[in-house]
Amino acid sequence: MSKPIYIAIASPKGGVGKTSLTVLAASILQYHRGYDVAVVDCNHPVYTIARLRQQESEELNWQSLIRLKYRIPCTPYPIICTPVREALNRVERHCADNPPRCILFDLPPLMRTEGTVQLLSAMDAVLFPITGSPMDMEAVRHFIDILGEQILTMGKGNIRELYLLRNMIQAWEREEADERSRTLADETGALLMQTSLSHSRLYRPLLSERRRGICTLFPPHGGKLSHLCNGLGDELHEILQRLCTE
């Protein structure tokens, strides 16, 4: 029985779209690509993703859920709520009988959170959403430096790849954001993903089946979102395939 691939969605700062990206990635992999996925919500005590799932379940009426059941060939992915310091033990218990293929960890923004370094050291890959803000990018650069000092160069962890994903990019800043992102990738050794998510309501969690957006209970849908699912889904699939074979 093979070990699941662990991928952390991490950032030293809040407000960069980590949680929305986690939901989007999990929904694409589970509902579009057929992967068996689990999500670990480490945002104690709020547990944003779990709260979103609860709101979705309450606001979608019974008939909508029945239609959803027939439209989606797989069950909704589980959401494991846990503080960072307890995450690895909780995940091991969850995976004891039937481990998923991939587990996505949505981490809180503070590097100083107890247990963060230990948890990150167990990841196969870490994905950093980066906005067009130079301050946000500098914070990620510092975060990666800390990872290098405490995990990567010491050879104590499992991390094999670091990724940068441009997120919440305004149209007017795209060119500069792309240039800064490439520079950050060159200087840190992280891999810059081709996918770039614009600053749009489409990529935020929405709580109605009739509105276009992302949701934990059903696949992302709508014109731009469908196109996004193809591009981001291809990249995520390639990452998982590579991590599985390395």
C-alpha positions as MATLAB code, in Angstrom:
seq = 'MSKPIYIAIASPKGGVGKTSLTVLAASILQYHRGYDVAVVDCNHPVYTIARLRQQESEELNWQSLIRLKYRIPCTPYPIICTPVREALNRVERHCADNPPRCILFDLPPLMRTEGTVQLLSAMDAVLFPITGSPMDMEAVRHFIDILGEQILTMGKGNIRELYLLRNMIQAWEREEADERSRTLADETGALLMQTSLSHSRLYRPLLSERRRGICTLFPPHGGKLSHLCNGLGDELHEILQRLCTE';
ca = [
       0.000    0.000    0.000;
       1.792    3.143   -1.219;
       2.157    6.296    0.817;
       0.036    9.278   -0.320;
       1.727   12.257   -1.931;
       1.817   15.152    0.559;
       1.569   18.668   -0.914;
       1.418   21.766    1.288;
      -0.178   25.013    0.116;
       1.866   27.491    2.143;
       2.733   31.161    2.498;
       4.173   33.344    5.237;
       1.355   35.834    4.611;
      -2.404   35.730    4.743;
      -4.716   36.992    2.015;
      -2.824   35.408   -0.887;
      -5.540   32.875   -1.737;
      -4.139   29.716   -0.118;
      -7.489   28.321    0.958;
      -9.260   29.051   -2.336;
      -6.345   27.488   -4.213;
      -6.487   24.397   -1.985;
     -10.212   23.963   -2.667;
      -9.728   24.539   -6.397;
      -6.827   22.062   -6.638;
      -8.612   19.408   -4.583;
     -11.827   19.737   -6.594;
      -9.989   19.524   -9.915;
      -8.028   16.441   -8.855;
     -10.977   14.651   -7.231;
     -13.827   15.519   -9.570;
     -12.123   16.152  -12.917;
      -9.047   13.933  -12.788;
     -10.369   11.041  -10.724;
      -7.702   11.138   -8.021;
      -8.553   10.011   -4.526;
      -7.849   13.187   -2.541;
      -8.010   14.327    1.070;
      -7.668   17.888    2.379;
      -6.091   18.774    5.709;
      -7.395   22.071    7.070;
      -4.775   23.358    9.522;
      -6.354   26.788   10.020;
      -7.105   26.221   13.702;
      -9.475   27.251   15.242;
     -11.442   28.682   12.284;
     -11.050   25.710    9.896;
     -12.104   27.675    6.835;
     -12.478   24.794    4.380;
     -14.516   22.696    6.791;
     -16.747   25.683    7.490;
     -17.208   26.185    3.739;
     -18.241   22.529    3.366;
     -20.771   22.943    6.167;
     -22.222   26.098    4.594;
     -22.464   24.414    1.201;
     -24.288   21.439    2.704;
     -26.723   23.733    4.502;
     -27.431   26.041    1.558;
     -27.759   23.398   -1.156;
     -31.191   21.884   -0.812;
     -31.875   18.165   -0.775;
     -32.795   17.994   -4.479;
     -29.566   19.745   -5.453;
     -27.538   17.249   -3.444;
     -29.355   14.346   -5.106;
     -28.586   15.805   -8.567;
     -25.013   16.308   -7.445;
     -24.725   12.674   -6.388;
     -25.697   11.487   -9.870;
     -23.584   14.098  -11.667;
     -20.324   13.349   -9.836;
     -18.993    9.788  -10.106;
     -17.036   10.019   -6.853;
     -17.842   11.062   -3.304;
     -16.726   14.443   -1.914;
     -13.195   14.432   -0.584;
     -12.759   14.255    3.199;
     -11.645   17.342    5.115;
      -9.450   16.677    8.149;
      -9.441   19.508   10.703;
      -6.390   19.668   12.915;
      -3.869   22.110   14.392;
      -0.497   22.047   12.652;
       1.236   20.293   15.563;
      -1.194   17.345   15.395;
      -1.564   17.108   11.610;
       0.820   14.236   10.899;
      -0.684   11.989   13.573;
      -4.224   12.762   12.410;
      -3.313   12.020    8.798;
      -1.616    8.743    9.706;
      -4.753    7.605   11.512;
      -6.932    8.655    8.572;
      -4.736    6.744    6.114;
      -4.423    3.575    8.180;
      -6.993    1.553    6.228;
      -7.515    3.191    2.849;
      -4.983    5.937    2.058;
      -5.857    8.498   -0.655;
      -3.489    9.097   -3.551;
      -2.842   12.728   -2.668;
      -3.250   14.848    0.464;
      -3.329   18.652    0.259;
      -2.441   20.606    3.394;
      -3.830   24.142    3.772;
      -1.440   25.766    6.258;
      -1.885   28.921    8.353;
       0.223   31.898    7.286;
       2.580   32.127   10.260;
       5.898   30.287   10.044;
       6.121   30.503   13.840;
       3.071   28.276   14.338;
       4.078   25.346   16.546;
       4.950   22.284   14.496;
       5.171   24.047   11.108;
       8.782   23.085   10.344;
       8.180   19.469   11.353;
       5.039   19.293    9.197;
       6.699   20.902    6.180;
       9.633   18.498    6.458;
       7.200   15.617    5.840;
       5.877   17.109    2.576;
       6.806   15.765   -0.841;
       6.275   19.228   -2.332;
       5.347   22.732   -1.209;
       3.324   25.077   -3.401;
       3.567   28.814   -2.747;
       0.824   31.058   -4.169;
       2.441   34.411   -4.990;
       0.632   37.645   -5.757;
       1.945   40.562   -7.798;
       2.994   42.435   -4.651;
       6.785   42.844   -4.296;
       6.354   42.646   -0.500;
       4.511   39.339   -0.795;
       7.216   37.945   -3.053;
       9.947   39.081   -0.672;
       8.128   37.327    2.179;
       8.039   34.102    0.142;
      11.737   34.476   -0.647;
      12.490   34.760    3.081;
      10.208   31.798    3.806;
      12.088   29.627    1.280;
      15.401   30.738    2.817;
      14.163   29.494    6.195;
      13.134   26.190    4.629;
      16.604   25.903    3.153;
      18.274   26.570    6.484;
      16.073   24.345    8.617;
      15.041   21.533    6.278;
      16.455   21.318    2.765;
      20.194   21.775    3.329;
      20.152   19.618    6.469;
      18.784   16.650    4.553;
      16.225   16.006    7.275;
      13.041   16.315    5.259;
      11.190   14.672    2.398;
      10.660   17.836    0.309;
      11.579   17.131   -3.297;
      10.135   20.129   -5.119;
       9.065   23.713   -4.430;
       6.544   25.427   -6.703;
       5.465   29.014   -7.273;
       1.964   29.698   -8.601;
       0.935   33.227   -9.602;
      -2.345   33.941   -7.860;
      -4.769   36.891   -7.637;
      -2.895   38.752  -10.386;
      -4.484   41.997  -11.559;
      -4.552   42.581  -15.324;
      -2.555   45.815  -15.067;
       0.288   44.154  -13.116;
       0.576   40.915  -15.084;
       3.736   41.765  -17.033;
       5.668   42.957  -13.974;
       4.333   40.085  -11.868;
       5.514   37.577  -14.461;
       8.985   39.104  -14.521;
       9.260   39.183  -10.711;
       8.007   35.607  -10.510;
      10.637   34.359  -12.941;
      13.326   36.177  -10.992;
      12.084   34.693   -7.719;
      12.096   31.212   -9.246;
      15.658   31.656  -10.550;
      16.953   32.948   -7.234;
      15.256   30.372   -4.994;
      15.406   27.283   -7.207;
      11.622   26.872   -7.025;
       9.709   25.824  -10.141;
       7.402   28.460  -11.626;
       4.128   26.889  -12.745;
       2.665   27.924  -16.078;
      -0.769   28.503  -14.562;
      -1.509   32.097  -13.567;
      -4.768   32.860  -11.755;
      -6.254   36.303  -12.216;
      -7.917   38.374   -9.512;
     -11.470   37.177  -10.149;
     -14.567   36.162   -8.240;
     -14.529   32.967  -10.299;
     -11.679   31.585   -8.224;
     -13.295   32.266   -4.872;
     -15.477   29.770   -2.990;
     -19.149   30.338   -3.758;
     -22.102   28.793   -2.018;
     -24.641   28.205   -4.757;
     -24.823   25.550   -7.440;
     -26.291   28.141   -9.826;
     -23.405   30.598   -9.409;
     -20.069   30.148  -11.088;
     -17.226   29.559   -8.712;
     -15.412   26.876   -6.782;
     -16.955   24.562   -4.244;
     -15.871   21.571   -2.151;
     -18.932   19.504   -3.125;
     -18.958   19.672   -6.911;
     -16.548   20.379   -9.773;
     -15.605   23.917  -10.789;
     -17.871   24.871  -13.682;
     -18.350   27.728  -16.102;
     -16.464   28.868  -19.205;
     -13.289   30.331  -17.731;
     -13.250   27.871  -14.857;
     -13.558   24.909  -17.217;
     -10.597   26.199  -19.224;
      -8.674   26.719  -15.996;
      -9.447   23.173  -14.857;
      -7.811   21.834  -18.000;
      -4.616   23.872  -17.636;
      -4.143   23.623  -13.879;
      -5.324   20.006  -13.935;
      -2.646   19.114  -16.481;
       0.065   20.694  -14.333;
      -1.125   19.084  -11.110;
      -1.342   15.721  -12.853;
       2.231   16.078  -14.139;
       3.463   17.039  -10.674;
       1.806   14.027   -9.051;
       3.076   11.677  -11.745;
       6.606   12.983  -11.265;
       6.443   12.738   -7.469;
       5.098    9.191   -7.739;
       8.010    8.028   -9.875;
      10.927    9.855   -8.229;
];
